[in-house]
Amino acid sequence: MGNVPLHHAPASGAGSNRPLSYHADAGHQVLAHRSIAGRDLPRPPIIGGAAAPAPASVRPPPHLHPSLQPGPQATHSMPGTPVRDVPHVVQQQQQQHVARPLVLAAPAAAAAQATPARPMSYVEPIRPVARVASEAPKVLPAAAIAPVPTQPGQAKSLAQSVLERHPLCREFVERYEIGDELGSGGFGFVVTATRRSDNREVAVKFIFKEKVPVHSLTKDPELGVVPMEIFVLKKVRHPSIVEFYDFFQDNVFYYLVMELFGSQWKKSGAIDAIKSQDPPPLQRSYSEPTPKAPVLGRRQSMDLFECIEANQKLSESTARTIFRQVVGAVCHLASHNLLHRDLKDENLVITSSFHVKLIDFGSAAFLPANGRLFDRFAGTLQYCPPEILQGQKYRGPEQEVWALGILLYTILFSGAPFANTTQVIQTEMPVPRYSRGPKAGTPKASQEAVHLLQWMLHKHPGARASLAQVAAHPWLREPQPSSSTS
């Protein structure tokens, strides 16, 4: 079929149920067509975990390596502290976990009937080891939650439906009061909550236990058996990584309580007009022994994608301010031998003063030891480097640098550098230039910025900049301006 562009579906508009900032599902069932500053910016397709073959209209182009085509995939061992024989998932996954096919997201017409697919797909399996029965996850007691109907004619969200019928962990209910919904997906949902002890607003991610693959579970010395995402957030502390606060579980969910960060972005085109819209502290009674499930509202997105869309075009100094923070977070992960593996604008939450934090560690993995390599891609296809598209095994850091390059390009130019996977493999990075006026023909970014981009987006991983070289690049080491919007 030659050059096959990424499939687009019309955007669903402001009322979309697109997973927001602290989304429980980093992907989408359809590829929403978005526009930034007059340029089309497609929502990247997610390689997901649905078992059925993708419709012909959205199957990967034939030039992709078989490892990225639909079909059975062999598991791959990874170092770590893994878990096997987890009671709540093993019975369901023993037969189907050995081979799960990679498929592209379903088109809009089929999305309503499709079973929600696991986003960010395929965290590399961690080598299973046996464990004793006494290590089974502790199930905490629950408190009854009385159902409260939504307004007549209003469709219930996943979070609302679950909260109306599922008894939450009593210890969680005693410490937190649920507020608004931030997002939902096939893997769970995210809501705001208020910590009763100090009235601090937090984000709570409810993760369905049955949806977490065995290879994504690991052992934490204090928490026991938990998803890798919870293990990583508890382990790392950095100003540009969302902070872990608390953890609970019951027989259905893992509860990840974390920092609520970012401003709610609205399309305005004027940076100075955008102000943080954090709501006032909730003032509800904490004395009810069996509180009713709240009728959840929804919040505007707080991620970098919406920030770029709201501001149309960020200045180069602002782009540097944002990117420097992201590189710092990724370097900190690397110092712990950890890889994020799904770096993108939607996994970064940002305030109106352009402070950034990295979120969503559902694809995170340890850096392979003893010369081992990953043989399966985890992340978003638009951020996938050419060597992985062609089926090469990879270490991980080179993929992180490529994804950082795509991210920086998007921040600087409000759009992606490549329209499809054929361009990723065959063409060099385009450099946007002014088409008219006194700057006609000159690049829309400084020479140093273009050099860094070209180095990060080098086709050959061996010639690509390392993470340390990115952090030490002259463009990033320029003095911080007094105002990031100048």
Secondary structure, DSSP 8 states (H G I E B T S, - for coil): --S-----B----TT-----TT-S-SS-SS-BEEEETTEEEE---B-B--SS---GGGS--TTS-GGGSSS--------S-B----HHHHHHHTTTSS----B----HHHHTTS----TT------------GGGS-----EE--B----STT----HHHHHHHHS-EEHHHHHHEEEEEEEEEETTEEEEEEEETTTTEEEEEEEEEGGGS-GGGEEEETTTEEEEHHHHHHHH---TTB--EEEEEE-SSEEEEEEE---------S-GGG------------S--SS-B-----B----BHHHHHHHHSS--HHHHHHHHHHHHHHHHHHHHTTEE----SGGGEEE-TT--EEE---TT-EE---TT--B-S--SBGGG--HHHHTT--B-SHHHHHHHHHHHHHHHHHSS-S-SSHHHHHHS-----B--SSTTTTSBSS-HHHHHHHHHHT-SSTTTS--HHHHHT-HHHHS---S-TT-
